Each structure stands twice: as C-alpha cells, then as structure tokens.
Amino acid sequence: MRYCGVFRYSLSVFLIWASVITVWAQETKPIINASLVGSVIDATTKDPIEGATVQLEAVTHSVKTDRNGRFSFVTGQKLPFRLTVTSVGYRTQNLVIEKSSTVIELNRSTEDLDEVVVVGYTTIAKKNLIGAVDRVSQQAVKDIPTGSFDAQLQGKVAGMQVAASTGIPGEALHVRLRGATSINADNNPLYVIDGVFLNSESLQTINTGGKATSPIADLSPSDIEYVEVLKDAEATALYGSRGANGVILITTKRGKNSQSAKIDVNLYSGRGKAAKLWELTTGPEHAELVNEYFRNIGQAEPFRPVADGGRGLPSEQQTYDRLAEAFRTAGVHNVDLSVYGGSENTAYYLSAGYNKQESILKPISFDRANFRFNLDQKVNNNLKIGSSNGISRTGRNQGRAGDGPQGGILQAALHTPTYLSPYNEEGVLVGRAGFDNLTLLLDNYDVGSTSLRYIGNVYGEYQITPALKFRSTFSVDYNNYNEHEYWNKLLIAGSGANGLATSAISQSTTWINEQTLTYRKRLDARHTIGALLGNTLQGSYFSLTSAEGRGFATDDFTLINTAATTTSNQDWDQYKLASFFGRVDYAFEDKYLLDFSLRADGSSKFNKGYQWGYFPAIGVAWRLSKESFLQDVAFLDDLKLKTSYGLTGNQNGINSFASRQLWSGVGSSYRGVAGIFPEQLANQELSWETTSQFNLGLDAALLNNRLTTSLNYYYKYTTDGLLTEVLPGTTGFSSFTNNAVEISNKGFELSISSLNINSDVFSWNTSFNIARNINNIEKLETPQNYGSRDLIQFREGFPMYSFWVYNQLYVDPQTGDAVYEDVDGNGRITTDDRQILGSIWPDYFGGLSNDFSYKNFDLSTFFTFSVGNKIYNHNRFFGEAGGARDAARIIFKSNLDRWQQPGDITDVPRSDGVNNNNYKDGGGRWLEDGSYLRFRTLSLGYNFTAKNLGKLPLSKLRIYAQATNLFTITKYTGLDPESAANSAANQQGIDLGTPPQPRSFQLGVNLTL
C-alpha cells in the first residue's frame, strides 16, 4: 500500500507538470507571419556557399546554408526582412529582403585584414604581415590552356616576370622574382607544394635545339587552391639558401570537416593556331633576289632560261608553302573530377584529371594524367595527422624547335627556299640545302619522353597546449624521366650513321624531414607574441643511365640492342643539406609589429669550414591607421608602413662537388683497358653566394576595403656570386667554380585592387600591378659571353643578359653598304667595335584585369604588358641575308625593301657576297624593341541558378567560353616578343626557330553535384 501511495503521488505530480508544460507551449507557440527561402552564392563564380550564416536583424534567429547554399526559416516578423549574411572569406552583406524566395550574392573578401596568410612555416593575419607577400587564387586562372601553372601566373604578381619563351606546351619558362642574382647558380624561385620542396630542374638530356621540359608541368592546376609568392628577405628568410630567388608556396585543395560530400567536374575543349607566321618571299621573288645576288658578285645568274643552262626564269618558279605544312590548328582537351568533404574528425580531397594539348607545330604534343589524395584526420583533441599525395604521368612528343639544323622542324620549314621542290627529278622526296625534307621529317619523326612523378608528404601535429604546437613532416619528390629518339636513314641525323637511336632514364629523388615547434599567444588585449623553432634534413639524389645505337639493318627494328654499334653512359649526383631555424615576433596592440628570424644551412657542396651559411632577417611595421590622429578618417580602413632587411643564400645550380678535385673513369675499347683522368680542379674556399635585401613598403585599404593598394621599394645586393671561370689551357683544366661576382637589383612594385561597383545585379572589380627592376653587374673581372654568336654578354657596369652587337647606323644611299659605328676609330669594323645596346630587362611590366558580373553572367578580361626590353630577332638575321651566306636559304619578304640603286633610302643593304659587313653576324639591325601589350584572356560565362536547374541534382552549373592571346600590340617584327631560342638561364632574349604562343578558343563546363 505504501508503494501504491508513492505511485499515485508521483503520477499526480507528473500530470500537473505535463499540463503546465502543454499550456505554456501553446501560449508561446510563435505566430507565423512569413517564411523565407533562398540561397547564398559566390558573386563571381556563382558557386553555392555552404555554412553561411543568415541572421535576422534584432533577433537571435539565424540559420546555416546547406551544401547547395540553400536556407529556409519561418518567423513571426513580416516582410520585408532585414538580414545580415556572413561567411568566412566573404564580405558581410547587410540587406533588405522584399519577397521570398531570394538569391544572395557574397563578394570574396580577398583583402580582408583578418585573412590568414601562409609565410615561413606558419600563418599570420594579413593585417600583421610585414613581408612582401602576394596571393593568387587559382580559381580565376586555372582554365587558361597552358602546360604548367606558373605560365598562368603571368602578369598576376607585381615584380614577378614570367616569360613563356615558346608556344610548345610543357616547355620550361623563365620565371624571375625581383630580377636575377646569379650568373651560373640557379635564378629560379623555390617551389613548395603543401610543404614539399620541388625539384624544378629539367631532367631532359635529348638535344631539342636548346629547349628543355618543365618539371612544374607535372602539377595539375585544377588541384591548386591558391598560390602565395614570397618576395622580400623577411618573408623568405626561413627558407635560407632555398629562398634567395623568392619562394612560391602552392596550397592544394583539401576537404573540410563537417562538410557533406561534393563532386566537382571541370571540362573544356578548344582549338588554337598561330596568330601570324613569317612572311616569306614567293618562289619567283626568291629566285629574283638570288639572281640579283649573283649579279652583284659578278657571276652568272642561276635563274635564266633552261636552254641557256639555267633553272628557268624567276617568273617560272613555283612557290612551296612549307609553313602551312608544318603548322596546324591544335586541339586542347581537359577533364577534371574531384570528390571532397568530411566528417567531424576527417576531411578528404580526391581528384583525377587528364589534359592533352597539341602544339601548333607538328607533330609536338603534351599530355598529363594526374591523381591526388589529401587526407586530414583528428585522432583526438590534441593530435592530428594527415597526408598530401600527388601522382602524375606526363607524356611529350617533343620537337627540335630551337637552334640546330639536324631534325629541326622549323628549320626544315623555314630555311628551305620557297622555290625548291620537295621532290627530285624522279619524283622522290629528298633533303636539300643542308636541312631535312619537311615532309620526310614529319612522317618519320620519333622523339618523346614520359615522366612519372610522385610528390607527397605525411605529417603529424600535436597541440601540446593551446599556445604550443609541435609538427613533424616527411616529404618526397620523386621523378622517373624516360626519353627516347630514333632517326632513320631518310633523315640527316640518321643517314650518316645508318640509323641512330638514343635512350635515357633519369631518376631524381629529393626527401625532406622537418620538425617545427610553434608558440603563439595573446597575452592580453595589447600584447601578442610568437616563436618558432625548427630543423630540416634534406637529401637529393640523381642518377642517369643512357645508351646509343648506330647502324640498323632496317627501320622496323629500332631497339638499341639491334644496332651494329652501341655505347652507354652512366652518371649520378647527390648532396645533403642540414638546417636549423628560428623566429620570434611581437605585436603591440596590433599597431607596432616586430619579427626576427635566423636560419643556418649546412651544405655538402662546400668543404669543411665553408659549409655553413647564416641568414638572418628582421622586419618592423607600423599600422598608422590605429593611431589616434587617423581614427577619425572615415574612408581609411588600414594604413601600414613596413620595412625589412635580411640575408639569403644560394648554392643551387652548381655541381654538387664543385669545391672538390674530381677524377673520372673512362672506358676504352683499346685492348680492353680502362683508365682515369683528372676532371675538375678543387676550390677549397668555395662558399655560399649571399644576397642582402632591403624592403620598404606601404599597404593601404580604403572605402570599406573597396580600394586596396600595396607599394614596395627594394634593393638587393649579391656578394660572393658563384661563377664558372675559364682557366688557361696550360693548367690542364678548362674551368673551375669560384665566388667572383657581385650583382645588384633595385626597383619598385605597385599593385591596386578596387571594387568599382557592387549592386544587387551588377559588380565590377579591377586589379592592376606594375613593377620596375634595375639590374646591374657590380663586379666581374672578365666579361662572359653566351648564346649563339656571343650575342649575350655579362660585363661589369651593365645589366645581366645585355646584348653585345655591332651598332648599324644606316645604309649608305650611294653604295647600299651597311655602315656600322666605328667605336675605336681605327677605320675597320672588328670585334672591338661591338658594344652593349640594351638588355632583356623591361623598364616596366605588369598586368591589368577586370571582372564583371551581371545577374547570372560573368565576364573577365586580362592584359599583360612589358615596356623597354630588347629581343634579338635571329630569324631576321638569317631571313634577310640576301644570299650573303647561302643563296639557297630562307629569304624574308622584308628583303624586297633592300637597296637596289643609288638614292634608295632603306635599312636593308644590297644583296652582296663581297662586303660581308652587310650581313654581319651580331649586327645591331636585328636587335628590336620587345615591348608589348597582350590581350591574354577573355572569358564569358553563364551561371545557372537553382531555379534554372529545376530537379537536376546539381548545386552549380556554369558554361563558359574563353579566348587566349586574342591580340598583341608590339613593334617587334617577329612572331612573339616573349620568344627565346634557348631554355638556359643565361641565353634569354634571342628569338630563333621558336613557334609563337597560340591564339586559342575554348568552351567549358563547371558543375558541382
């Protein structure tokens, strides 16, 4: 009975409370006056934004958008609503909604002062950034049809010169950050992808006329989230000897925790062709010029009636258009697929892609298949592990498109007379005039390579305390590069050897192990401190095995083991680097900023006592906008004055054993005896090349961050520059490596970004950058000559890559002879009269982009420019020879403007084989102004909204059309003012046998499931 009483009492209490709760719930049930549904999208890309917060004004009611950017809620308020919409990485939007449903567009907050920037093994808020760092989102440039992502950065970063020296996809580019600091050491920036240091040196050994492949082309641009370019010593100092030429940090895409799975698909296909080709003389014109040449040297004209023993009259000659046979309309095709997302503790990103590009020059092509898997896993509240993995297979059908006649495709097309038939009298295709028959060459061309590349790392990260974090990583960059070529008996290269085959396999491995300990804490409202300690162990190993075969029974068997004679070669190289580094930084009220860093690098390339280099850097900044005297300036959001100074080192690009005496073994077929010989002279005191850099900058944000600008002045000075010096033959050695150069670079960089218009239906953004770099060789005992015919010279007191030529003043109207400046006044034109006339360096260079959006349409335009640089048109040197070297070679249409009789005013001298000065090697007549303005890209897209898509299972669909290299405004008479015949760092600025960048058009689709 007692338990029954307790039960009845408890039941009574429960019923009373239930009644109270029911009444309370009924009385507090909201009155639904209105509901709102809609979606939040990116204003530029029209992508849905997941996780955006939609907040009703004056109440706590808010909702989050789903994976499709959609949201909905009910409220007791009545329309219209006042909303605040926020999302990380976007500008906050305050707006009034008149009706349901609605689409809300958010603009990216790329200049948000709280944006986090990666710099020197850590991250820092942009507002507290001292170094000169630029960030480029790959979203806007990833669809530009280039072989490598660095070509897509052209004109996007102030102070970064990117020259696409050829129209062949996948070829090496010339990339320079704030000039060049070394003659023989490497001038390329350091590339770091997800913490992995990349080997950016080409492994190519096959001769392609001076051209080289780009290892950077093994990376898929579609996997890149953004690129950060570190330029000054404060930003690069923690990379020590690796950061002397700047650092390019590449961050790939990753999944996000608590993000539903998404699938992105990117497809595009297009066509490209040369905007113009060289203007050659017709067959009759060519024949007439050859006759004129023979008349001027007092010999019988070869083009006279056949009955008189000639080849027929000039008017009877045919015209054979070999350029049309060599060039084509090239296709480009790309497909990318990615899956990404995450749970509370796991985030993943998985992608695969395929890119195929034909060169406009037959039969060259490039293709890349790539796969990526990025994973981040929270083991517990303190421990996080993860991995980044990229695998690619890159294939190239390569071509000799630079210097050299044997197998040169452009040489066969361009240097064969237009009047000369490809067939002999029996109707058989034959080679003539020292060059291959183009038709035979294209039909029998067999030069190619395959690269298998893995770039990846694993990491562990432990949060010891809220302020203290330990991280350890191990990364590998492995490249297996396999190349081959076969020249059969019909081609010049193979005819003398009765068939020639070569094969080479190169393997490059770079591994790095790094540990960092990071401390960062805000002590109170005024003081913030940070510290970093770390060490790096790095090893690099390279091996090469190659073989050559000569003499084949038939062209059906091309393997080297079937050759009559075979030779082989083997080589290897390795070096190690140990580093220790640290950094401390301090911020007072986010107004006064200070940091100091120091890195010590020990390299196996140098001898004991010289192995270690020490590279400190210091930076300070003052945010003037935080001062009381600027607090009332309403239009000023941020104003920061910053300066830095530091040292960086360089050891890249020299022999790994450059400081040591080397002996080499040599095999011999004579009686089976092998031997050894001294190969290299030691330099026991060889040491680090060191560059000091001062930077002074001003960053400003105005009008609620709608206008941002950054201005930097820098001065770099390189001492102990690494140089290969020539030795007298009596020493028994040809050269040795020494610290013998001093070089300076100074200049400025200005970048401006503005949000010009931002309405509900229309927006307009503009970005502009311009830079100037002045390069000078401060110390160099002996001038160094490079390039074809020593056209490039390095001389003390002049810029690197200066042109050393004879200055042609005019063509004498009475004689038709070229008149050169007689520098030494001795009445004769000799090499002593060659002088430096300009260099490859422009006075100014940069880029301009405009992005528009109107409702569902988006339009983007992008221009690049360069002003004041010189380029040597070596094609004209051969094409305007007028018969002075070989009457049966190329003749350009410009020869028709030659001097023919007294009184003619022209800069093209008479066709003369007696006065060879008229077509003098190194003549300044062919040194031209390389300034240009290029319409780089034009893109027009349409973004389908959720309403347009209906029941399709898509959260995004965009179709677009894009044009690349629409036009180029330039005085340069060649095909492309960016062309360079050679990929070598010290032979830039010479245009010879190089196809131009194509003008291309493509259609594409981006969609998200």
Steps between C-alpha positions, in 0.01 A plus 500: 500500500787731576643454145154561349482833685837604371395401147173698522693802633760484224236458232314802632817715490582383145148580376509846657838579340388362165197724507709804584750427221219441249333830588836685489588351164164595358532853632859550365455346157626759248260669272615436141468824312746412222756249379813546292683259273801577290861425423838663555753490215843636408451828310777420253490125445130452589603199708271417793647592839454234765493600867416868449307655792174680422403717800175691548561851629414574867431135589709193574340301220758374249549206264790342310502428127523137388741343246300660217515842664128486581326613818145542632334622818165616640456801721243711674633805318342633188664574169716689420784342701827656600773236474870471576679228303850392599744234383872447552696650212215726383395856569206530740179590320224710663188514289122534495295213355166593350374155400564129517686328336831685457855451381770675704843558345809545717823657377827337594690687767840451339631810671346423839748611765427187701582273206765247597816490287749213495855622543813328628365177656218682673189708436438860585208741465540728201462806716818398688699404192838669468647322199426559132254217423243472219222242481343379174188286497517234232123519450533784250792362298483119518323467163764693303631229262866476596719202576598621849338717763790749519409621150153582635656739753639731232403859577324408824776582751682833521873449451467146362612460138368195319613457139340219301797471266326260261157394384577135578295378799700356787824681413706679765420864576717785620367607843675781688404665828655843547763443235788251483777465755737243352686427176565129541289402801126450472275808468170313522281551806448217746171314446337347810178300466327413828839519671684287241805666342483439125786422267441751219804402290432327170620140471509514121819379330384471138601793281194697388681808376554655842148444628424318824193352663341653810469277808239746631270379220460171691263684739131535419378862534149378588625357832640834617300709747727804499859607445696733726809677373759598761733770373698686766760366744265521801254266330759259354769498770377183670564318171863611519707379208185388321338846501756727334288531185165519676260225606178385334276318749234279344207387712286226351131449566388310808171387646338667798377348821124459532453561131269283296655323204521696176607408150652760269538445126695732272504446124634714218601452140637741247716580202805716450705627209778745429383860486750560219794332329814632334451676166725326250571590144316307232689267272536763222599772752755272660649408163525865397687588821741213442565627148568847638747359746694323222499814284644704787790259544565482127380147431244354260139505614383146589135575412515543125347305210548126519631509142788716626585252775298672771218391731236693315398864531397634845143540379492129415573388855233349721432586865507221759336597829677291762377711791143392427620140505685541831231690692149386586190589695576336833253340737487531878284281724468484876289308752524520880296316761523552875315368804539674836337541836540383856355384829560650842850351519590419139546719192586366158564617144523257209558603138595368159557681174626478145636778282609469136638782290630499147763752402424718200828361362471141377534236639568632853250427777466486878275292724468458875300257711489584870360367824492666846395386846516736799390382845480669840401296807440615857612213720390679817468855627877547490635279224447546129660303217473531126648451159525669161560281196529595135579253221532593135602352169612758246567405138663717239544461128794738490640707219821673409363849482806701597846522341674239285414363152488123555144400580391859547135520397486876459841507336379247241190712435655843522852466363418316180446727197139550403585427135660163578281195437494230770537241220797426279482436128381143563217621721664377822495701824855613577676733740689797363684816603632343820159451657261208520218468252205620709257237374746220573577648840136524606425148376798343677535712814552296818605700808317467830511472876291378792518632854363312801486734800402460864485803729373435848541519875368374831474713812417476866392801704462504878344787692703489823318798649257748346800716414766239424499263201748242370499384138711244318491427126673269257471579130625356173526631144578208267526527123570218253571655161523268197593645159577360158565599138555319172626652175464275201709495183273745317588780742829688524567401863460131418630478145871516582464248783269268305237563767556664841319421826547636850328421826541641851340441838549761771386468859488790741410465868481779756396416856449740788432447868394804702405569860353825628392618842264798486388725784246778460305672774309820556615599847231761544313758295827675413779241464535205263815289470603214277801273467610224264783248521571243235748285317519344154690204365507469120654262255501509121607218271517484120593214269519472122542197276512554125585305189553569130478270199630556146448288191168321464419229250152640451290781641249239617733411787591808703600359840860582584596136550433444126759761397838410355683729742387592849640728768373575847542754776424515871505795738385589850493797732397566858519759775365552851383803695450541875322808631395658828274803519308716743272799506351731764232762442324754716195720450394788726131582463526366143656838434875453540632178349845345524651169396847350480609174339821306452578195291822299487560273199776244470564367149704203384589697184767695690810397694535500877526850635283634220198271519285710730321817398305723741206700374329745740209734428313768692175678421298777665161651415287784627124500444443872486125452468492389864641832615261753653582768242356278225206350689257760367595453135181324393620377159819340639467138611868413533835664440824315571862604455746211499869438446730202511860394446652156473742259340430194287740254342532305177677176415260366238602452139864414565663157499435310823878444523603841364746564784685169467765360271336234286637206306305320233518146376493435126440174320707407196453255218876496447615160627222517759694747715315754717653811650451802718572869447474824702169666417464799733727731693418548868404831659537441872362846587184486292209622714145629500369762261326756724233758419404782735165667448339816634126557458285804578126466448166670553166313509165680504132407502236764432125542469398194700774295331362579155837646401825336607852576394853384575821681409847352556852625433786250523876484465682167464876455496670167430855431614726196452304417186567151368672505161663247267828666405706405195853375566802508266548178305844461657337409831352185352150611602250706308324670793422499870226641726578806710337779703574785262188709426302781659156590362235754603126521438279787603150604412143555605169313487152647506176305513147641519168317540162667498134407528364764264131406502316262728123498454243224522525423128836639388855496637835609361845424644835627370854385581813669369868451568816658362865449590846613404831323560846645434768232478873567500821298519707679764807278486620260229867484410461351151195542273307179435344429159201271445250408236521449128785708355575645846200730477451505878772650716542537875728798567576706807298823509218365281189290557507123478378367163626805310522490120853530358464607137630720220300821484375546143457873445345500153527368144705725274254632236776513238661158542232296674754386764416477869687756709594400856622713788880490509537506879883494513536731198756288317306496173427126519202314644630230736379335819643800688212698350232283656317677778218444744169634367219418740405188693213261558377701801188710444462847645153404625285187496173388655138406444144635503184298561132594515226268625134577440181321602147583392226283643606149394766612252869550576764662279876519559776673307872483566791689339875461552764750392874556484672826402862565404652152470706396198488179300740382230308383194740232384243374251536832316877463509462187286194617309651831387830352390424585141724213390811622682554163668304255287280601210288189540373572852213690659410847375244715683262733319679793665787443253282658235574834671873459432725765348509459120629824354666825607258723689300218662426569866465177700650308790537179294836503318555370151534128436875463494738209555810724479435742787405254772452789743162547335380187682741496791453243776386691807379799303286737707246530219326192635485622861141614544271658756318214675233714667148363478143520627328161484129424537572185700151369574134579442243283677119511488288268714141433599407359840180302537313561824311240702181621333651443154626155593160380616517139617853439374721371784740791461597778736696683231517512123706749302571501129761730358695600192858621521750651258874517566760727339236682297745762377840648575594863437874521438764648271689173500508357147528138612212273592511531878688760713535243782683245286838360599694241303664347806366395840837561665483773759781706348380489138171686517386757249606330175216399267599218266293212364233537768125460442284775650241463772173403333182699483245259644126471554327253729164404647464363851263377766534512880249312709461384858289206613 
